[in-house]
Amino acid sequence: MTKGYLGISTSAKTSTISANKFTNDGDGGTTDDDIVLDNGAANVTISSNTFSANSSDEAINVGSDNLCTNLQILNNFWGGSDGGIEVGNITKSKIAGNTIQINADFIRPIHLNGAVTNTTVSGNTIYSSIASVEDAVDLVRDLPGPLDSNDTVTGNLISGGFTEGVALDGATGCTISSNTIRDCTDAGIDLEVDSDTNKISTNTITGCGTGINIGQSADSNTLSKNTANSNTNDGIDLASNGNTISSNIADYNKVDGIFVDGGNSLTSPNKLTANSANYNDNKGIELNNDNGSIASNNIADYNSYAGIDIFGCQNSVITGNTANYNFNMGFAIVEGFTNAYTKNIANHNISYGFSINETQDTVTSNTSTSNGTGFYIQGTNITTKNNVANSNVNDGFVITHEPAPLPAIAPATMAPTASIFKM
């Protein structure tokens, strides 16, 4: 172990660094790192230290050509403008129970910098008092080499002006769960290129730009039981293939609850099941050019434009969904073809239960009750069978080549009729 310009540096196989205070480094100016572990360090515990130095590069820096194992970074405290934690080429380690308060920009509180495997980041409290360009926890490989994989980020509290709460870029097989994330300027959780087969579950995200963002070429991820409410863009935003989105809540967002854009894969479709997307300022759920998608048993009520919007999709299956009390339409279905709409329910929507302008669809066993108009169909070669239009203010079914008008009818004047239509 050495002390000096770096603070403390060690490659020991068994060591404890505990209860130190790092208030200034080296010559007192901008310095390197407070604690450095390298050269295959193993079984090292860094605990209960206080970091408040003047702009160290990193308070704790772990990385070497040789794999470091079983490192424990526990219950440390940051206050001020000291650097955060950066680790690379480590395995079977834990970063837990730390409190990191940031009041200077360009500080990454916890950074997993490639070749980090089977490592847990849990129970940390991370707060920024300023608008930061950095992410709170990121699994982002900065240099060529192996990806981060099979890591767990769980039970952390992240708040303040970070760009993103938890960011993955080229990280695979990771679990991101039970984190509370607030007020990030971009996304609460963000997955980018090659971040595949990750599990995102039981997180609560509010007040961010987008709640959860899954970018292009971040495929085959599972999102389940997350709450993404009151964000300034979408609750959940998805632009890749083969993902499963189930049992999430995306309410009160300023744009869409759940937005799926251009997965465009018939062989590896996206699946949306049993999600709730209510009270959003635009649409509850939107599938945009997402070919082969499967949307089943979702609820999209009380949204400002449409409950469920299907735009430009091909060979998709939309079944068992409910879209009630939306200000314009229950289901807005446009510019796709060969899609199947079965056993969906649209009740008490101001304009239309179902507005359909597509080609070669099948519309079967759907129910549209107490809307302005039940079914407005203007596409071509659409097969309708066993649908029910009951007690709508205007028509039960309209089949036409004319675009759907928006009737000037206020919610208070909607007085349902007694007619029942089957088609």
N, C-alpha and C positions, 0 to 999 in steps of 0.2 A: 504494500500500500504506500502511495506517495501523496504528499501534500505540496501545493504550490500554486502556479498560475491557474490550474484547472480546479483548484479546491481539493477534491479527493479523487484519486484514480486508483483502480484496483483491478486485477485479473484473478483474484483469489478464488479458490474452489469452495471455501466456506467462510463467510464473513458477515458481520452485522454492522451497519452504519446507522446509528440511532441517536436521537435527541440532540442533534447539532443545530446551530443557527448560522445560516449563511446570509450575512447582512451586507457584505462587500467582497469583491473578488480581486485577486491579483493586484494590479496597480490602482484600483479604484475607479477605472474607467470602464468602457465597454469591454467585456471579457469573454472568455470561452465558457466552459461548463463548470458547474459546481461539483457534481459527482459524475464520474465516468467509469463504466464497467466495460472491459474489453477482453480480447484474447481468450475467449471461451470461459468467462467467469461462470461459476455455478454455485447454487445454494447460498446466494447472497440476499440478505434482507436489508432493505432501506426503509426505516420506519421512524415516525414521530419527529421528523426534522422540520425546521422552519426555513422557508426560502423567501427572502425579501431583498435580494441583491440588486445592484444597479445594472439591469439589462444584460444579464448573462445570455449566451447563445441558448443553452438549455440548462435547466436546473439539474436534470438527470438525463444522461445520455448513455444508452446501452447499444453497442454495436461493434462487430469485429468480423474478420474472415472466418473465425471459428465460432461454432454455435454456442450460445449462452443458454443455460438451462436452469429451471427452478429458481427464478428471481422473484422476490416478493417486494413490491413497492407499496407500502401500507401506511395509511393514517398520517401522511405528511400534510403540511400547510403551506400555501402560497399566499402572499399578499404583496401587491405592488407590481413592479415591472420586470420581475425575474422571469426567465424562460420556463418552459414547461417540461414535459416528459417526452423523450424521443427514444424509441426502441426499434431495433432491427436485428434480424437473424437470431431470434430467441424462440424458445419453445417451453411449454409447460410452466408458464409463469403467471403472476397475478399482479394487477394494478388495482387496488381496492381501498376504499375508505378515505381517499385523499380529498382535501378541500382546496380548490384552485380558484382564486379570485384574481381577475385580470383587469388592470386599468391602463394598459398600453397596447398599441396595435402590433401586428406581426408576431404575435405569440400564439403558438399552437399548444393548447393545454396538454393534450394527449395525442401523440402521433405514432402510429404503427407503420414503420417505414420499410416494409417488404420483408419477406421470409420470416414473418411472425406467425407461429402456428400453435394451436391448442393453448391459447393464452386468454385469460379472462380480465375484462375491464368492468368492475362492478362497484356499486355503492359510492361512487364519487360525486361530489358536489362541485359543479363548475359554473362560474358566474363571470360575466363581463359587464363592466359598468360603462363601456363605450361601444360604439359601432365598430366591429372588428372585421377585417378582411379574411380572417382565418376561421377554421372550423373548430368546434370544441373537442370532438373525438374523431380522428380520421384514420382510416386504413387505406393509405395512399402510398404506393411505391414511388419514391422519388428517383431511384437509380435502377438500371437494368438488373434483373435477377429474379428470383422466385417471388411469387405473389404471397400476400397474407392469406391464410386459409384456416378454416376450422376454429376461428376465434369466437369469443362470446362477449358481447357488450350488453350488460344487463343492470337494471336497477339504479341507473345514474340519474341525477337531477341536473339539467342543463338549462340555463336561462340567461337572458341578456342579449347583446347585439352581435352574436356570432353569425357568420355567413350561413353555416349549416351546423346542425346539432351533432349528427353522426353521419360521416361521409365515407363511402366505400368506392374505390376506384381500382378495379382489378383485384378484388378480394372475393374469395369463393368459399362456399360451405360454411359461412359464418351465421351466428344467431344474434339478432338484435332484438332484445325483449325487455319489456317492463320498464322502459325509460320514460321519464317525464321531461318533455322538451318544450320550452316556451320562448317566443319572441325572437327567433332567428330570422335574419333578413331574407334568406333565400329559401332553403328547405329544412324542415326538421330532421328528416332522414333522406339521404340522397345516395342512390346507387348509379354508378356510371359504367363505362365500357368494361366488359369482361367480368363484371361483378355478378356471377351466376350462382344458382342453387343456394341462395341464402334464405334464411327464415326470419321474417320480420313480424313479431307478434306482441300483442298486449302493450304496445307503446301508447302514450297519451301526448298528443301534439297540438298546441294551440298558439295562436297569435304569430305564426310564421308566415313566410311568403306562400309556400306550398307545404302541406303537411308531410306527405311522403312522395318523393319523386323517384321513379324508376326510369332511367334514361335509355337511349338506344343501345342495343347490343348488351344489355344487362338482362339475361334471359333465365327462364326457369326458376324464378324466385317465388316464394310463398309469403303472402301477406295475410295475416289472420288476427282477428280480434283486436285490431288497433282502433283508437279513437283519434280522428283528425278533424277537429272542429274549430270554427271561427278563425280560419286562416284567410289571408288577404288575396290568395289566388285559389287554387283547387285544394280540396282535401287530400285526394290521392291522384297523382298524375303518372300515367304509364305509357311508355313508347317502345316496348320490346315484346318478345314472343314467349309463349309457353309458361306464362305466369298464372298462379292461382291466387285469386283475391276473394277471401271468404270471411263472412261474419265481422266485417269492419263497420264502424260508424263514421260517417262523414257528413256532418250537419253544420248549418250556419256559416258556410264558407262564402266568400265574396264572389266567386265565379261558380265552378261546378263542384259537386260533391266528389264524384269519381270521373276522371277523364282518361279514356284509353284512346291513344292516337297512333294509328298506322302500324300495329303489330304485323298485320298483313301476312300471316302464315297459316295456310290451310293444313299443314302437317304438324304444326306445333302451336295450337291456338291458345289464346288467353281464356281463362274461365273465371267468371264472376258469380259467386253464389252466396245468397243469404246476407248481403250487405244492406245497410240502411243509409240512405242519403236524402235527408229532409231539410227543408227550410234554407236551401241554398239560393243565392241571388241570381243564378242563371238556371242551370239544369242539375237534376239530381245525379243521373248517370248518363254519360255520353260515350258512345262507341263511334269513333271516327276512322273510317277506312280500315277497320280491324277485321280482316277476313277470317272466317272460320270461328269467330268468337262464340262462346257459350255463356249466356246470361240467364241464371235461373234463381227464382225465389228471392229476388231482391225487392226492397221497398223504397220507393222514391215519392214522397208526399210533400205537399206544401212548398214546392219550389216555384221560383218567380217566372220561369219560362216553361219548361217541360219537366215532367218526371223522368222519363227515359227517352233519350235522343239517339237514333240509329242513323248514321250518315255514311253513305258510300260503302257499306259492308256487303260481302259476298259469302254465301253458304254459312251464315251464322244461324244459331238457334237461340231464340228468345222465348223462354217458357216459364210460366208460373210466377211472373213478376207482378207487383202491385204499384200503380201510380195514381194516387188519389189527391184531390184538393189542390192540384197545381193551377197556377194562375192562368196559364194558357192551355197547354195540352198535357194529357197523360202520357201518350206515346207519339213522338214526332219521328217519322220514318221516311227517309228521303234518299234517292239516288243510288240505291243498291239493287241487288238482284239475287234470286234463288235463296232467299232467307225464309226461315220458318218461324211463325209467331203463333204460339199455342198456349192456351189456358192462362193468359194474362188478364188482369183486372184493372179497369180504369173507371173510377167513379168520381163524380162531383168536381170534374175539371171545368174551368170556365168556358173554354172554346170547344175542344174536341177530346173525346176519349182516345181515339186513334186517328191520326192523320197519316195516310200512307201514299207515297208517290214513288213506287219502285216497279220492278219488272220480274215476273215469274216467281213471285212469292207464294207461300201458302199461309193462309190466315185461318186458324182453326180453333174453335172452342174458347174464344175469348169473350169477356163480358165487359160491356160498357154501359154504365148506369148513371143517370142524373147528371149528365154533362150538357154542354151547349148542343153539340152534335155527337152522336155515338161513334160512327165510323165514317170518315171522309176518305174515299179511295179514288185516286185519279191515275194510278199506274196502269200497266198493261199486263195481260196474261196472269192476273192474280187470282188464285183459287181461294174462295171463301167457303167455309163449311161450319155449321153448328155454332155460329157466333150468336150472342144475345145482346140486343140493344134495348134497354128498358128505361122508361121514364126520363128520357132526354128532353131538353127544352125545345129543340128544333127537330131535326130528323134523326131517326135511328141509323139509317144507312143512306149515304150519298155516293153514287158511282158516276164519275164525270171525267172529262178531260180538262176541266177548268181548275186553276190553282185554288187551294183552300182559302176562302176569305176569313178574316178575323172579325167575328161578329161583335158589334158594339153592344155588349150586354154586361151589366154590372153584377157582381156576386149577389147582391141583395134582391135582384129582380128575377133570379133563376127560380122559376116555379115549374117543377117537373110535371110532364103529362103522364097519362096512364097507359100509353100505348107500349106494346111489347113487339119487337122485331126479331126474327131469327133468319139467319142467312148463311 
